[in-house]
């Protein structure tokens, strides 16, 4: 399932920090709702572990097969291979690009490391001509805007 990227200027076809932060906020809202629902059933500690594992696998699967998380898809963004055209990127790039997010699993300091990663990504996206985050650099991917 290849989708054409928009006809915007060369740099404009890459998703900038505002759209990507917006997509991330949609994903966080979904994530928190899932934690709340599961937490009401099994307790908050178990919910955090369950949602962490199930959520990570689900998001990687969505990136690999659909080209993005719910937030990205809702805002018209797609993850591509490094050619900035081929979407979805497939399993290899999707798994690899998820690796930096594993810092959130580090006991005690995971939340702080995730915050540092988020700020680093915003700075990288804002200052890179292809708007690449650390995830994109590791996974050899790009996030582009698509015609809807």
CNS distance restraints for C-alpha pairs under 8 A (distance, minus, plus):
assign (resid   1 and name CA) (resid  87 and name CA) 6.69 0.50 0.50
assign (resid   1 and name CA) (resid  88 and name CA) 6.89 0.50 0.50
assign (resid   2 and name CA) (resid  85 and name CA) 7.44 0.50 0.50
assign (resid   2 and name CA) (resid  86 and name CA) 5.70 0.50 0.50
assign (resid   2 and name CA) (resid  87 and name CA) 5.21 0.50 0.50
assign (resid   2 and name CA) (resid  88 and name CA) 7.01 0.50 0.50
assign (resid   3 and name CA) (resid  85 and name CA) 7.30 0.50 0.50
assign (resid   3 and name CA) (resid  86 and name CA) 7.34 0.50 0.50
assign (resid   3 and name CA) (resid  87 and name CA) 6.45 0.50 0.50
assign (resid   3 and name CA) (resid 146 and name CA) 7.26 0.50 0.50
assign (resid   4 and name CA) (resid  85 and name CA) 6.64 0.50 0.50
assign (resid   4 and name CA) (resid 146 and name CA) 6.52 0.50 0.50
assign (resid   4 and name CA) (resid 147 and name CA) 7.16 0.50 0.50
assign (resid   5 and name CA) (resid  13 and name CA) 6.72 0.50 0.50
assign (resid   5 and name CA) (resid  84 and name CA) 8.00 0.50 0.50
assign (resid   5 and name CA) (resid  85 and name CA) 6.58 0.50 0.50
assign (resid   5 and name CA) (resid 144 and name CA) 6.71 0.50 0.50
assign (resid   5 and name CA) (resid 145 and name CA) 6.18 0.50 0.50
assign (resid   5 and name CA) (resid 146 and name CA) 4.58 0.50 0.50
assign (resid   5 and name CA) (resid 147 and name CA) 6.43 0.50 0.50
assign (resid   6 and name CA) (resid  13 and name CA) 5.99 0.50 0.50
assign (resid   6 and name CA) (resid 145 and name CA) 6.19 0.50 0.50
assign (resid   6 and name CA) (resid 146 and name CA) 5.00 0.50 0.50
assign (resid   6 and name CA) (resid 147 and name CA) 5.32 0.50 0.50
assign (resid   7 and name CA) (resid  13 and name CA) 7.24 0.50 0.50
assign (resid   8 and name CA) (resid  12 and name CA) 5.53 0.50 0.50
assign (resid   8 and name CA) (resid  13 and name CA) 5.57 0.50 0.50
assign (resid   9 and name CA) (resid  13 and name CA) 6.43 0.50 0.50
assign (resid  10 and name CA) (resid  14 and name CA) 7.83 0.50 0.50
assign (resid  11 and name CA) (resid 129 and name CA) 6.40 0.50 0.50
assign (resid  11 and name CA) (resid 130 and name CA) 6.40 0.50 0.50
assign (resid  12 and name CA) (resid  16 and name CA) 7.97 0.50 0.50
assign (resid  13 and name CA) (resid 144 and name CA) 5.52 0.50 0.50
assign (resid  13 and name CA) (resid 145 and name CA) 5.45 0.50 0.50
assign (resid  13 and name CA) (resid 146 and name CA) 7.76 0.50 0.50
assign (resid  14 and name CA) (resid 130 and name CA) 5.90 0.50 0.50
assign (resid  14 and name CA) (resid 131 and name CA) 5.94 0.50 0.50
assign (resid  14 and name CA) (resid 142 and name CA) 7.28 0.50 0.50
assign (resid  14 and name CA) (resid 143 and name CA) 5.94 0.50 0.50
assign (resid  14 and name CA) (resid 144 and name CA) 4.31 0.50 0.50
assign (resid  14 and name CA) (resid 145 and name CA) 6.12 0.50 0.50
assign (resid  15 and name CA) (resid  19 and name CA) 6.29 0.50 0.50
assign (resid  15 and name CA) (resid  20 and name CA) 6.54 0.50 0.50
assign (resid  15 and name CA) (resid  77 and name CA) 7.08 0.50 0.50
assign (resid  15 and name CA) (resid 131 and name CA) 6.42 0.50 0.50
assign (resid  15 and name CA) (resid 143 and name CA) 5.68 0.50 0.50
assign (resid  15 and name CA) (resid 144 and name CA) 5.01 0.50 0.50
assign (resid  15 and name CA) (resid 145 and name CA) 5.72 0.50 0.50
assign (resid  16 and name CA) (resid  20 and name CA) 6.30 0.50 0.50
assign (resid  16 and name CA) (resid 125 and name CA) 6.36 0.50 0.50
assign (resid  16 and name CA) (resid 126 and name CA) 6.59 0.50 0.50
assign (resid  16 and name CA) (resid 131 and name CA) 5.90 0.50 0.50
assign (resid  17 and name CA) (resid  21 and name CA) 5.86 0.50 0.50
assign (resid  17 and name CA) (resid 122 and name CA) 5.86 0.50 0.50
assign (resid  17 and name CA) (resid 125 and name CA) 5.85 0.50 0.50
assign (resid  17 and name CA) (resid 126 and name CA) 5.94 0.50 0.50
assign (resid  17 and name CA) (resid 131 and name CA) 7.73 0.50 0.50
assign (resid  18 and name CA) (resid  22 and name CA) 6.14 0.50 0.50
assign (resid  19 and name CA) (resid  23 and name CA) 6.17 0.50 0.50
assign (resid  19 and name CA) (resid  75 and name CA) 7.32 0.50 0.50
assign (resid  20 and name CA) (resid  24 and name CA) 6.12 0.50 0.50
assign (resid  20 and name CA) (resid  72 and name CA) 7.31 0.50 0.50
assign (resid  21 and name CA) (resid  25 and name CA) 6.18 0.50 0.50
assign (resid  21 and name CA) (resid 122 and name CA) 7.95 0.50 0.50
assign (resid  22 and name CA) (resid  26 and name CA) 6.43 0.50 0.50
assign (resid  22 and name CA) (resid  71 and name CA) 7.44 0.50 0.50
assign (resid  23 and name CA) (resid  27 and name CA) 6.34 0.50 0.50
assign (resid  23 and name CA) (resid  70 and name CA) 7.74 0.50 0.50
assign (resid  23 and name CA) (resid  71 and name CA) 4.04 0.50 0.50
assign (resid  23 and name CA) (resid  72 and name CA) 5.00 0.50 0.50
assign (resid  23 and name CA) (resid  74 and name CA) 7.60 0.50 0.50
assign (resid  23 and name CA) (resid  75 and name CA) 6.51 0.50 0.50
assign (resid  24 and name CA) (resid  28 and name CA) 6.15 0.50 0.50
assign (resid  24 and name CA) (resid  71 and name CA) 6.15 0.50 0.50
assign (resid  24 and name CA) (resid  72 and name CA) 7.65 0.50 0.50
assign (resid  25 and name CA) (resid  29 and name CA) 6.21 0.50 0.50
assign (resid  25 and name CA) (resid  71 and name CA) 7.40 0.50 0.50
assign (resid  26 and name CA) (resid  30 and name CA) 6.38 0.50 0.50
assign (resid  26 and name CA) (resid  70 and name CA) 7.38 0.50 0.50
assign (resid  26 and name CA) (resid  71 and name CA) 4.90 0.50 0.50
assign (resid  27 and name CA) (resid  31 and name CA) 6.05 0.50 0.50
assign (resid  27 and name CA) (resid  69 and name CA) 7.16 0.50 0.50
assign (resid  27 and name CA) (resid  70 and name CA) 6.33 0.50 0.50
assign (resid  27 and name CA) (resid  71 and name CA) 5.20 0.50 0.50
assign (resid  28 and name CA) (resid  32 and name CA) 6.02 0.50 0.50
assign (resid  29 and name CA) (resid  33 and name CA) 6.16 0.50 0.50
assign (resid  30 and name CA) (resid  34 and name CA) 6.19 0.50 0.50
assign (resid  31 and name CA) (resid  35 and name CA) 6.24 0.50 0.50
assign (resid  31 and name CA) (resid  51 and name CA) 7.76 0.50 0.50
assign (resid  31 and name CA) (resid  55 and name CA) 7.49 0.50 0.50
assign (resid  32 and name CA) (resid  36 and name CA) 6.08 0.50 0.50
assign (resid  33 and name CA) (resid  37 and name CA) 6.15 0.50 0.50
assign (resid  34 and name CA) (resid  38 and name CA) 6.12 0.50 0.50
assign (resid  34 and name CA) (resid  51 and name CA) 7.06 0.50 0.50
assign (resid  35 and name CA) (resid  39 and name CA) 5.61 0.50 0.50
assign (resid  35 and name CA) (resid  44 and name CA) 7.60 0.50 0.50
assign (resid  35 and name CA) (resid  47 and name CA) 5.78 0.50 0.50
assign (resid  35 and name CA) (resid  48 and name CA) 6.45 0.50 0.50
assign (resid  35 and name CA) (resid  51 and name CA) 6.12 0.50 0.50
assign (resid  36 and name CA) (resid  40 and name CA) 6.10 0.50 0.50
assign (resid  36 and name CA) (resid  44 and name CA) 7.88 0.50 0.50
assign (resid  36 and name CA) (resid  47 and name CA) 7.93 0.50 0.50
assign (resid  37 and name CA) (resid  41 and name CA) 6.88 0.50 0.50
assign (resid  38 and name CA) (resid  42 and name CA) 6.15 0.50 0.50
assign (resid  38 and name CA) (resid  43 and name CA) 7.36 0.50 0.50
assign (resid  38 and name CA) (resid  44 and name CA) 7.83 0.50 0.50
assign (resid  38 and name CA) (resid  47 and name CA) 5.40 0.50 0.50
assign (resid  38 and name CA) (resid  51 and name CA) 7.75 0.50 0.50
assign (resid  39 and name CA) (resid  43 and name CA) 4.41 0.50 0.50
assign (resid  39 and name CA) (resid  44 and name CA) 4.53 0.50 0.50
assign (resid  39 and name CA) (resid  45 and name CA) 7.66 0.50 0.50
assign (resid  39 and name CA) (resid  46 and name CA) 7.23 0.50 0.50
assign (resid  39 and name CA) (resid  47 and name CA) 4.82 0.50 0.50
assign (resid  39 and name CA) (resid  48 and name CA) 7.70 0.50 0.50
assign (resid  40 and name CA) (resid  44 and name CA) 7.47 0.50 0.50
assign (resid  42 and name CA) (resid  46 and name CA) 6.18 0.50 0.50
assign (resid  42 and name CA) (resid  47 and name CA) 6.34 0.50 0.50
assign (resid  43 and name CA) (resid  47 and name CA) 5.98 0.50 0.50
assign (resid  44 and name CA) (resid  48 and name CA) 6.07 0.50 0.50
assign (resid  45 and name CA) (resid  49 and name CA) 6.63 0.50 0.50
assign (resid  46 and name CA) (resid  50 and name CA) 6.07 0.50 0.50
assign (resid  47 and name CA) (resid  51 and name CA) 5.73 0.50 0.50
assign (resid  48 and name CA) (resid  52 and name CA) 5.78 0.50 0.50
assign (resid  49 and name CA) (resid  53 and name CA) 6.23 0.50 0.50
assign (resid  50 and name CA) (resid  54 and name CA) 5.93 0.50 0.50
assign (resid  50 and name CA) (resid  55 and name CA) 7.93 0.50 0.50
assign (resid  51 and name CA) (resid  55 and name CA) 5.17 0.50 0.50
assign (resid  51 and name CA) (resid  56 and name CA) 7.85 0.50 0.50
assign (resid  52 and name CA) (resid  56 and name CA) 5.92 0.50 0.50
assign (resid  53 and name CA) (resid  57 and name CA) 6.25 0.50 0.50
assign (resid  54 and name CA) (resid  58 and name CA) 6.00 0.50 0.50
assign (resid  55 and name CA) (resid  59 and name CA) 6.02 0.50 0.50
assign (resid  56 and name CA) (resid  60 and name CA) 6.14 0.50 0.50
assign (resid  57 and name CA) (resid  61 and name CA) 6.07 0.50 0.50
assign (resid  58 and name CA) (resid  62 and name CA) 6.10 0.50 0.50
assign (resid  59 and name CA) (resid  63 and name CA) 6.09 0.50 0.50
assign (resid  59 and name CA) (resid  68 and name CA) 7.74 0.50 0.50
assign (resid  59 and name CA) (resid  69 and name CA) 5.79 0.50 0.50
assign (resid  60 and name CA) (resid  64 and name CA) 6.08 0.50 0.50
assign (resid  60 and name CA) (resid  91 and name CA) 7.86 0.50 0.50
assign (resid  60 and name CA) (resid  94 and name CA) 5.65 0.50 0.50
assign (resid  60 and name CA) (resid  95 and name CA) 6.12 0.50 0.50
assign (resid  60 and name CA) (resid  98 and name CA) 6.88 0.50 0.50
assign (resid  61 and name CA) (resid  65 and name CA) 6.00 0.50 0.50
assign (resid  61 and name CA) (resid  66 and name CA) 7.90 0.50 0.50
assign (resid  61 and name CA) (resid  91 and name CA) 7.49 0.50 0.50
assign (resid  61 and name CA) (resid  94 and name CA) 7.57 0.50 0.50
assign (resid  62 and name CA) (resid  66 and name CA) 5.12 0.50 0.50
assign (resid  62 and name CA) (resid  67 and name CA) 6.44 0.50 0.50
assign (resid  62 and name CA) (resid  68 and name CA) 5.73 0.50 0.50
assign (resid  62 and name CA) (resid  69 and name CA) 5.88 0.50 0.50
assign (resid  63 and name CA) (resid  67 and name CA) 4.51 0.50 0.50
assign (resid  63 and name CA) (resid  68 and name CA) 4.19 0.50 0.50
assign (resid  63 and name CA) (resid  69 and name CA) 5.98 0.50 0.50
assign (resid  63 and name CA) (resid  79 and name CA) 6.86 0.50 0.50
assign (resid  63 and name CA) (resid  88 and name CA) 6.81 0.50 0.50
assign (resid  63 and name CA) (resid  89 and name CA) 7.31 0.50 0.50
assign (resid  63 and name CA) (resid  90 and name CA) 7.63 0.50 0.50
assign (resid  63 and name CA) (resid  94 and name CA) 5.70 0.50 0.50
assign (resid  64 and name CA) (resid  68 and name CA) 7.55 0.50 0.50
assign (resid  64 and name CA) (resid  88 and name CA) 5.76 0.50 0.50
assign (resid  64 and name CA) (resid  89 and name CA) 5.64 0.50 0.50
assign (resid  64 and name CA) (resid  90 and name CA) 4.28 0.50 0.50
assign (resid  64 and name CA) (resid  91 and name CA) 4.86 0.50 0.50
assign (resid  64 and name CA) (resid  92 and name CA) 7.91 0.50 0.50
assign (resid  64 and name CA) (resid  93 and name CA) 7.48 0.50 0.50
assign (resid  64 and name CA) (resid  94 and name CA) 5.11 0.50 0.50
assign (resid  64 and name CA) (resid  95 and name CA) 7.88 0.50 0.50
assign (resid  65 and name CA) (resid  88 and name CA) 5.58 0.50 0.50
assign (resid  65 and name CA) (resid  89 and name CA) 7.48 0.50 0.50
assign (resid  65 and name CA) (resid  90 and name CA) 6.19 0.50 0.50
assign (resid  65 and name CA) (resid  91 and name CA) 7.62 0.50 0.50
assign (resid  66 and name CA) (resid  87 and name CA) 7.64 0.50 0.50
assign (resid  66 and name CA) (resid  88 and name CA) 5.46 0.50 0.50
assign (resid  67 and name CA) (resid  73 and name CA) 7.71 0.50 0.50
assign (resid  67 and name CA) (resid  78 and name CA) 5.03 0.50 0.50
assign (resid  67 and name CA) (resid  79 and name CA) 4.85 0.50 0.50
assign (resid  67 and name CA) (resid  80 and name CA) 6.80 0.50 0.50
assign (resid  67 and name CA) (resid  87 and name CA) 5.58 0.50 0.50
assign (resid  67 and name CA) (resid  88 and name CA) 4.00 0.50 0.50
assign (resid  67 and name CA) (resid  89 and name CA) 6.39 0.50 0.50
assign (resid  68 and name CA) (resid  72 and name CA) 5.43 0.50 0.50
assign (resid  68 and name CA) (resid  73 and name CA) 5.75 0.50 0.50
assign (resid  68 and name CA) (resid  77 and name CA) 7.22 0.50 0.50
assign (resid  68 and name CA) (resid  78 and name CA) 5.43 0.50 0.50
assign (resid  68 and name CA) (resid  79 and name CA) 5.63 0.50 0.50
assign (resid  68 and name CA) (resid  88 and name CA) 7.70 0.50 0.50
assign (resid  69 and name CA) (resid  73 and name CA) 6.11 0.50 0.50
assign (resid  70 and name CA) (resid  74 and name CA) 5.99 0.50 0.50
assign (resid  71 and name CA) (resid  75 and name CA) 6.28 0.50 0.50
assign (resid  72 and name CA) (resid  76 and name CA) 6.23 0.50 0.50
assign (resid  72 and name CA) (resid  77 and name CA) 4.81 0.50 0.50
assign (resid  72 and name CA) (resid  78 and name CA) 6.43 0.50 0.50
assign (resid  73 and name CA) (resid  77 and name CA) 5.54 0.50 0.50
assign (resid  73 and name CA) (resid  78 and name CA) 6.59 0.50 0.50
assign (resid  76 and name CA) (resid 145 and name CA) 5.85 0.50 0.50
assign (resid  76 and name CA) (resid 146 and name CA) 5.67 0.50 0.50
assign (resid  76 and name CA) (resid 147 and name CA) 7.20 0.50 0.50
assign (resid  76 and name CA) (resid 148 and name CA) 6.51 0.50 0.50
assign (resid  77 and name CA) (resid 143 and name CA) 6.50 0.50 0.50
assign (resid  77 and name CA) (resid 144 and name CA) 5.53 0.50 0.50
assign (resid  77 and name CA) (resid 145 and name CA) 4.60 0.50 0.50
assign (resid  77 and name CA) (resid 146 and name CA) 5.93 0.50 0.50
assign (resid  78 and name CA) (resid  87 and name CA) 6.82 0.50 0.50
assign (resid  78 and name CA) (resid  88 and name CA) 7.42 0.50 0.50
assign (resid  78 and name CA) (resid 143 and name CA) 5.52 0.50 0.50
assign (resid  78 and name CA) (resid 144 and name CA) 5.45 0.50 0.50
assign (resid  78 and name CA) (resid 145 and name CA) 6.45 0.50 0.50
assign (resid  78 and name CA) (resid 146 and name CA) 6.84 0.50 0.50
assign (resid  79 and name CA) (resid  87 and name CA) 6.22 0.50 0.50
assign (resid  79 and name CA) (resid  88 and name CA) 6.37 0.50 0.50
assign (resid  79 and name CA) (resid  89 and name CA) 6.53 0.50 0.50
assign (resid  79 and name CA) (resid 141 and name CA) 6.58 0.50 0.50
assign (resid  79 and name CA) (resid 142 and name CA) 5.73 0.50 0.50
assign (resid  79 and name CA) (resid 143 and name CA) 4.48 0.50 0.50
assign (resid  79 and name CA) (resid 144 and name CA) 6.48 0.50 0.50
assign (resid  80 and name CA) (resid  84 and name CA) 5.27 0.50 0.50
assign (resid  80 and name CA) (resid  85 and name CA) 5.85 0.50 0.50
assign (resid  80 and name CA) (resid  86 and name CA) 5.16 0.50 0.50
assign (resid  80 and name CA) (resid  87 and name CA) 4.54 0.50 0.50
assign (resid  80 and name CA) (resid  88 and name CA) 5.88 0.50 0.50
assign (resid  80 and name CA) (resid  89 and name CA) 5.08 0.50 0.50
assign (resid  80 and name CA) (resid 141 and name CA) 5.48 0.50 0.50
assign (resid  80 and name CA) (resid 142 and name CA) 5.28 0.50 0.50
assign (resid  80 and name CA) (resid 143 and name CA) 6.12 0.50 0.50
assign (resid  80 and name CA) (resid 144 and name CA) 7.20 0.50 0.50
assign (resid  81 and name CA) (resid  85 and name CA) 6.83 0.50 0.50
assign (resid  81 and name CA) (resid  86 and name CA) 5.52 0.50 0.50
assign (resid  81 and name CA) (resid  87 and name CA) 6.65 0.50 0.50
assign (resid  81 and name CA) (resid  88 and name CA) 7.62 0.50 0.50
assign (resid  81 and name CA) (resid  89 and name CA) 4.96 0.50 0.50
assign (resid  81 and name CA) (resid  93 and name CA) 7.33 0.50 0.50
assign (resid  81 and name CA) (resid 140 and name CA) 6.34 0.50 0.50
assign (resid  81 and name CA) (resid 141 and name CA) 4.49 0.50 0.50
assign (resid  81 and name CA) (resid 142 and name CA) 6.29 0.50 0.50
assign (resid  82 and name CA) (resid 140 and name CA) 5.10 0.50 0.50
assign (resid  82 and name CA) (resid 141 and name CA) 4.47 0.50 0.50
assign (resid  82 and name CA) (resid 142 and name CA) 5.78 0.50 0.50
assign (resid  83 and name CA) (resid 141 and name CA) 7.83 0.50 0.50
assign (resid  83 and name CA) (resid 142 and name CA) 7.89 0.50 0.50
assign (resid  84 and name CA) (resid 141 and name CA) 7.34 0.50 0.50
assign (resid  84 and name CA) (resid 142 and name CA) 5.72 0.50 0.50
assign (resid  84 and name CA) (resid 143 and name CA) 7.49 0.50 0.50
assign (resid  84 and name CA) (resid 144 and name CA) 6.96 0.50 0.50
assign (resid  89 and name CA) (resid  93 and name CA) 6.15 0.50 0.50
assign (resid  89 and name CA) (resid  94 and name CA) 6.71 0.50 0.50
assign (resid  89 and name CA) (resid 141 and name CA) 7.47 0.50 0.50
assign (resid  90 and name CA) (resid  94 and name CA) 6.25 0.50 0.50
assign (resid  91 and name CA) (resid  95 and name CA) 5.94 0.50 0.50
assign (resid  92 and name CA) (resid  96 and name CA) 6.13 0.50 0.50
assign (resid  92 and name CA) (resid 139 and name CA) 7.91 0.50 0.50
assign (resid  93 and name CA) (resid  97 and name CA) 5.87 0.50 0.50
assign (resid  93 and name CA) (resid 139 and name CA) 4.74 0.50 0.50
assign (resid  93 and name CA) (resid 140 and name CA) 6.64 0.50 0.50
assign (resid  93 and name CA) (resid 141 and name CA) 6.88 0.50 0.50
assign (resid  94 and name CA) (resid  98 and name CA) 6.37 0.50 0.50
assign (resid  94 and name CA) (resid 139 and name CA) 6.83 0.50 0.50
assign (resid  95 and name CA) (resid  99 and name CA) 6.84 0.50 0.50
assign (resid  95 and name CA) (resid 139 and name CA) 7.73 0.50 0.50
assign (resid  96 and name CA) (resid 135 and name CA) 7.90 0.50 0.50
assign (resid  96 and name CA) (resid 138 and name CA) 6.45 0.50 0.50
assign (resid  96 and name CA) (resid 139 and name CA) 4.91 0.50 0.50
assign (resid  97 and name CA) (resid 135 and name CA) 4.54 0.50 0.50
assign (resid  97 and name CA) (resid 136 and name CA) 6.09 0.50 0.50
assign (resid  97 and name CA) (resid 137 and name CA) 7.81 0.50 0.50
assign (resid  97 and name CA) (resid 138 and name CA) 5.63 0.50 0.50
assign (resid  97 and name CA) (resid 139 and name CA) 4.18 0.50 0.50
assign (resid  97 and name CA) (resid 140 and name CA) 7.76 0.50 0.50
assign (resid  97 and name CA) (resid 141 and name CA) 7.74 0.50 0.50
assign (resid  98 and name CA) (resid 102 and name CA) 7.20 0.50 0.50
assign (resid  98 and name CA) (resid 135 and name CA) 6.61 0.50 0.50
assign (resid  98 and name CA) (resid 139 and name CA) 7.94 0.50 0.50
assign (resid  99 and name CA) (resid 135 and name CA) 7.59 0.50 0.50
assign (resid 100 and name CA) (resid 117 and name CA) 7.92 0.50 0.50
assign (resid 100 and name CA) (resid 134 and name CA) 7.42 0.50 0.50
assign (resid 100 and name CA) (resid 135 and name CA) 6.34 0.50 0.50
assign (resid 101 and name CA) (resid 114 and name CA) 7.05 0.50 0.50
assign (resid 101 and name CA) (resid 117 and name CA) 7.91 0.50 0.50
assign (resid 102 and name CA) (resid 106 and name CA) 7.54 0.50 0.50
assign (resid 103 and name CA) (resid 110 and name CA) 5.72 0.50 0.50
assign (resid 103 and name CA) (resid 113 and name CA) 6.06 0.50 0.50
assign (resid 103 and name CA) (resid 114 and name CA) 6.26 0.50 0.50
assign (resid 104 and name CA) (resid 109 and name CA) 7.83 0.50 0.50
assign (resid 104 and name CA) (resid 110 and name CA) 4.04 0.50 0.50
assign (resid 104 and name CA) (resid 111 and name CA) 5.66 0.50 0.50
assign (resid 104 and name CA) (resid 112 and name CA) 7.98 0.50 0.50
assign (resid 104 and name CA) (resid 113 and name CA) 6.36 0.50 0.50
assign (resid 104 and name CA) (resid 114 and name CA) 5.24 0.50 0.50
assign (resid 105 and name CA) (resid 110 and name CA) 5.45 0.50 0.50
assign (resid 106 and name CA) (resid 110 and name CA) 4.47 0.50 0.50
assign (resid 109 and name CA) (resid 113 and name CA) 6.17 0.50 0.50
assign (resid 110 and name CA) (resid 114 and name CA) 6.05 0.50 0.50
assign (resid 111 and name CA) (resid 115 and name CA) 6.29 0.50 0.50
assign (resid 112 and name CA) (resid 116 and name CA) 6.28 0.50 0.50
assign (resid 113 and name CA) (resid 117 and name CA) 6.10 0.50 0.50
assign (resid 114 and name CA) (resid 118 and name CA) 6.15 0.50 0.50
assign (resid 115 and name CA) (resid 119 and name CA) 6.30 0.50 0.50
assign (resid 116 and name CA) (resid 120 and name CA) 6.05 0.50 0.50
assign (resid 117 and name CA) (resid 121 and name CA) 6.05 0.50 0.50
assign (resid 118 and name CA) (resid 122 and name CA) 6.31 0.50 0.50
assign (resid 119 and name CA) (resid 123 and name CA) 6.31 0.50 0.50
assign (resid 120 and name CA) (resid 124 and name CA) 6.12 0.50 0.50
assign (resid 120 and name CA) (resid 134 and name CA) 7.82 0.50 0.50
assign (resid 121 and name CA) (resid 125 and name CA) 5.96 0.50 0.50
assign (resid 121 and name CA) (resid 133 and name CA) 4.85 0.50 0.50
assign (resid 121 and name CA) (resid 134 and name CA) 5.97 0.50 0.50
assign (resid 122 and name CA) (resid 126 and name CA) 6.06 0.50 0.50
assign (resid 122 and name CA) (resid 133 and name CA) 7.30 0.50 0.50
assign (resid 123 and name CA) (resid 127 and name CA) 6.22 0.50 0.50
assign (resid 124 and name CA) (resid 128 and name CA) 5.90 0.50 0.50
assign (resid 124 and name CA) (resid 131 and name CA) 7.10 0.50 0.50
assign (resid 124 and name CA) (resid 132 and name CA) 6.50 0.50 0.50
assign (resid 124 and name CA) (resid 133 and name CA) 5.56 0.50 0.50
assign (resid 124 and name CA) (resid 134 and name CA) 7.31 0.50 0.50
assign (resid 125 and name CA) (resid 130 and name CA) 7.74 0.50 0.50
assign (resid 125 and name CA) (resid 131 and name CA) 4.19 0.50 0.50
assign (resid 125 and name CA) (resid 132 and name CA) 5.11 0.50 0.50
assign (resid 125 and name CA) (resid 133 and name CA) 5.32 0.50 0.50
assign (resid 126 and name CA) (resid 131 and name CA) 6.33 0.50 0.50
assign (resid 127 and name CA) (resid 131 and name CA) 7.05 0.50 0.50
assign (resid 128 and name CA) (resid 132 and name CA) 6.16 0.50 0.50
assign (resid 130 and name CA) (resid 142 and name CA) 7.34 0.50 0.50
assign (resid 131 and name CA) (resid 142 and name CA) 7.57 0.50 0.50
assign (resid 131 and name CA) (resid 143 and name CA) 7.68 0.50 0.50
assign (resid 132 and name CA) (resid 136 and name CA) 5.37 0.50 0.50
assign (resid 132 and name CA) (resid 137 and name CA) 6.40 0.50 0.50
assign (resid 132 and name CA) (resid 141 and name CA) 7.88 0.50 0.50
assign (resid 132 and name CA) (resid 142 and name CA) 6.13 0.50 0.50
assign (resid 132 and name CA) (resid 143 and name CA) 7.43 0.50 0.50
assign (resid 133 and name CA) (resid 137 and name CA) 6.31 0.50 0.50
assign (resid 134 and name CA) (resid 138 and name CA) 6.16 0.50 0.50
assign (resid 135 and name CA) (resid 139 and name CA) 5.99 0.50 0.50
assign (resid 135 and name CA) (resid 141 and name CA) 7.87 0.50 0.50
assign (resid 136 and name CA) (resid 140 and name CA) 5.46 0.50 0.50
assign (resid 136 and name CA) (resid 141 and name CA) 4.59 0.50 0.50
assign (resid 136 and name CA) (resid 142 and name CA) 5.69 0.50 0.50
assign (resid 136 and name CA) (resid 143 and name CA) 7.79 0.50 0.50
assign (resid 137 and name CA) (resid 141 and name CA) 6.71 0.50 0.50
